[in-house]
Amino acid sequence: MLTLTPRERVLNLFAGKEVDRPACYSGMGNVTTVALEEIGCKFQDLHGDAQKMAKAGASSYHLFGYESAVIPFDLCVEAEALGCAMNPYDNVEQLLYPTIKEKTIHTEEEITTFPIPDDFLERGRINVICEAIRLLKKDIGQDVAIGTYLLGPFTLAGQLMDLNDLFKLSFKKPDKINQMLDRLADVQIAIGRKFYEAGADYITVREMGATTDILSPRAFNKVIAPHLKKIFAGLPGNNVLHICGGTNSVIGNMNKCGAAAMSLEFKNDMAKTRAEIGPDSLIFGQVDAYNVLVTGTPEDVVKGVLASLDAGVDAVWPGCDIWPTAPLENLKAMVETVREHGASRWVRNLNVGG
């Protein structure tokens, strides 16, 4: 019987090689408050400190056996490098994710003219992320896969300008929005390459703002897909496309964007997805990251994981970032259920890559 390390299992999936069971890991944030207590720092302390970030990234492997280490833990990295100001909530006691407090695009004219600094790869926290990747690679990189993520161009645009204006102009003046997104795709390709050079094993492109809850399939094809295709064509390595919400109406076009795998939420009907795109495309998902992993019971987690396995996912992923207060027993239940039932319940019959 084939037995693989977590790193081998993840990388074999991407390479289309044989695996012994689905992997259980993530392409998004998953630090826990338990880990923060062990490290001895607050959530706010992680974002600008490569050593603390790396320790927090490794904690999920050490605490509950996750088969990856993923950093960072916020969505502001690229926007900062392009000149936005981040609010890390340093002086707030409760746990809050950083947000952008100052946009760089304030008028319609600036959508196509806003400056991209020549040295954006050296700005903000990009080098902090790279150093954290190197530290993780040195620490546990022989055991587990090291992951990071980028925002999709449309989601990044929502950090740079008012989100309501972005949605309105996507319908009224899509050509102007496409000019901006084309420039942002170049930015993400450059940042992603730098992350791979630092040692990342895979990158998730998180185009959460392109949810079909707001954008129509027609808008997706005209405004979103071209720039995702550009990123995946220009970004070497193991790349995953994640879009939030129900994605059945665009799943065929998502599958044509060029990512090695797609990350889907529980709102996606996997039976319909497999019927449309077939058995060969890699799909990661689709455990409810909040209602199951955070507020559910271990029994709820087992049910959610088994449902994902029965639906034919190739790796059990939470559908989004795991809120840090998720009980450790729930996270352990997720990993242990995949270990115990992954091979026998996996409908793909261990035949990824054909």
N, C-alpha and C positions, 0 to 999 in steps of 0.2 A: 504494500500500500504506500503510495506516494505521501511523504510527509515533508512539509515546507516550513521555513521560518516565515514570520509575518511579512518581512520585506520581500522574500521570494514570492510569496503568494500574491502580493499586490503587483509586483513587477511582471510576474508571469501573466496575470490577467491582461495588463496593457499590451504585452507582447504576443498575446494569442497562444501562449503555451499552456500545457496541462497544469491544472491546479487540483488540490485535494478537496477543496470546499470553497464556498464564497469567503471573501475577506470581510472583516468587520472593522471599518475605519471611517474616515471622514475627510472632506476637503474644506471644512469650515471650522470655526472656533469651537473649542470644547474644554476650556479650562474650568475647573470646579472650585467652589469655595473651600472644599477640603484641601485641595492642592495649595491654595493661597495660604491657608493656615499653616501647612507644613513648610512652605517656603518662607513664611513669615513676612508677607507683604500684602498690600492692598491691590485690588484690581487696577487702580490708577497707576501703580508703580511699574506695571509690566510694559506699558506702551513705548517708553523711551529708553529702556534698559535691556540691552541684548542678552546679558547673562540671566536676568530674571525672566525674560521672555522665553529663553531656551529652557530653563528649568520648568516653567509652567507648561511649555509645549511637551516636554518629556513626561510630565506627571500623569497624563492619561494612560500611557503605556505602563507605567509603574503601578498606578493605583487600581486600574481595572482591566488591563490587558489589551487596550486599543492597539490596533496593528499599524498605527501611524503616529507621527507627531506633527502638529500643524500650528503654524504661527502666521500672522499676528492674531490679535484678538479684537480688532476694530476695522472699520471700513473707511478710514480717513487718509490712508497713506498716500495714495496717488494725488488726491486733492491738495494735500499739504505741499507736495512737491511742485504743484502748479500754482502755488501762491495763496491758497485758502488758509484761514486760521482755524485750528482745531480747539475745541473745548474739551479737555480731558477730565473735567470735574474733579480737580485735585482736592478741593476743599469741601467736598460733599461726602457725607458719611455713607449714604446708601450706595449700592453698586449700580453704576450707570455706564452705558457704552459711550465712548466719545462721539461727539457730533461736530459738524462744521458750523462755525458761528459767523464766519465772514465769507460770502461768495466772491468770486472774481468777475462774474459776468452779470451786469446790471441792466443792460439795454439790448434791444434786438440787434443793433449794429455790432455789438461786441461779440455776438455769437460766432461770427466768422473772422473777427479781427483780434480777439483776445490773444495776448502774447504767451507763447510757450517758452519758458526760459531755456537757453541753450544748455545750461548745466542742471536740468531738472533731475538727472540721475544722481546728483550729489546733494540734492536738497531734501529737506524734511527728514523722514526716518527711513529712507530706502536703504541706506548703508547699515542702519541698526537691524533691519530685517535680514539683510545679507549676513551680518555677523552672527545673528541668532541661528540662521540656517547652518552656518559653518560649525557653530558650537554643538548643535543638535547632531550634525553629521559625525562629529568626532565622538560624541557621547554615546548615542544609541543608533547611529546610522547603519551599523552592521546588522542590527536586529529588526528595525522597523523602517518603513518608508517615510521620508521627510517631505511634507507637503506645505504649500503656501497657496495664496489666492490673489487674484486681481479682480477689480470691478470690470464689468462689461462697459463699453463706451457710453451706452445710453444711461446706465446707472451712474457712471462717473459724471456725466453731464448734469445729472440731477444734484450732484454735490456742488457743481460750479455755478449753477444758476437756479432760479426759482423753479421748483418742480412743476407747478401749475402752468407756468409759461412754457416749459419744455413740452408738456403734453399738448397744449394748445397749438404750438407752432409745429409740432410733429404732424398735425393734420392740416394746418393752414399753409405752412411753408416748409414742406419736407425737404426740399432741395437745400435750403439754408441749414437745417438741422443735420442733413447728411454731410455737408461740408465740415461742420464741427466734429461729428462723430468719426469722420475719416482721419482727421488730425489726432483725435484721441486714441484711435486704434493704433496709430504709429507710436504714441506714448506708451501704450500698454505692451506692445511688442518689445520695445526697448527695455522696459522694466522687467518683463517676464524673462527675457534673455539674461538679464543680470541676475535674477533669482536662480535660474538654472546654472549659471556659471558659479554661483555660490554653493551649489550642491543640492538644490531641490530635486526630488525624484518625480514630482508631478505638481501641476498647477491647475487650480479650479478657476475658471472664469465665471464670475457671479453676475449674471445679468438680471438681477432681481427686479429692476425697474421696468423690465419689458414684460411683466406679467400680462397674460391674456385677460385678467380681470379688468384691465383698463384699455389695453391696446388690442385692436382687432387683428386677425390673421393677415389681412391685407397690409396693415401698418407694420406688422412684424416683418413681412417679406420685403417691404419697401425701405424701412428705416432701420431695422435691427439686424436682419440676417446678413446683409452685405458686409457689415463691419466685423461681425463675428467671423465670417469666412476669411476676411483679411487677417485677423488676429491668428486664427488657427493655421493659416497658410504660412504666416511669418514667424510662428513661435514653435521652435523645435521641442520635442519631448513629449511627455505623457500629459495630455491636456483634457480637462473635463469641463463640460458646459452645464451650468446650473441655472435654471429659471424657476422662480417660485410660482405657486398656485397651480391651477389646472392647466395642463399643457397639451392635452389631446388635440386641440384644434390646430396646433402648430408643430406637433411632434415630427411629422415627416420632414418639414423644413429645418427643424432643429437638427435632425439627424444628417442633413446635408451640409451643415455648417463646417464640418471637418474636424470636430473634436474626436478624441479617441473613445470617449464615453460621455454619457449624459447622466446628470444627477436630477432625480425627479422627486417631487413631494408626494405625500399620501393622497392629494387631490387628483393625481393622475390615475386614470383607469388603465392599469397595466395590461389587462386582457386586450383592450382595444389598441394599446400601444404596440404590443407584440404582433397583433393581427396586421397592423399597418406597416411596421418597419421590419418584421421578421425576427428570427431568433439570433442572428449573428451580432447585432449591435450591442455593445456593452451598456448596461443600465445599472446605475447605482441608486439605492433608495431603500425604502421610502417610509421609514419609521417617523411618526409624528414627534418632532423634537420637543414640543412643549406639553401637549395634552397627554402624551404617553410617558416620555422620559422624565419630565419635570413633575407633573401633577398626578401621574398615574401610579399604579402599584407595580411591583415586580411581575405579578400575574398579567397585568396589562401589557407590560413590556414583552413578555414571552409571546403573547398573542400577536402583538404587532410585528415582532421579528418573524414568527412562523408565517404570518400572512405575506410578508415581503418575500420570504424564501419560496413560498408556494406560488407567488406571482411571477417568479422567475428573475429576480434581481441577481446581478452578478457579484454585487458587494452590498452588504447591509450598511446603509448610511442613514443618519438622521436627515430629515428634510431641510434642516437649516442649522444655524449655530445652536449648540446646546447651552441653554441658560445656566450660568454657573451654579445655581442652587440645586441642580438636579441631584437627587439622592444617589449616593454611591452604590447602594444596593440595586437601583434600577439600571445603572450603567454596567455593573457587573452582570446583571441578568441578561442584558443585551448581548454582551460578548460570549457569555457561557452558553446561551441558547444557540448561537451560531456555531460554536465549537461542537456542541452535542448533536445538533440536528442539521447542520449545514449541508453535509454530504448527502444524507438520506432524503432531505426534503427539497433539495435543489432540483428543479424541474429541467434544468439545462443539461443534466446528466454529465457534468464535468467535461463538456465538450466545447468550451469556448475556443474560438479561433477555427473551428471546423476541422 
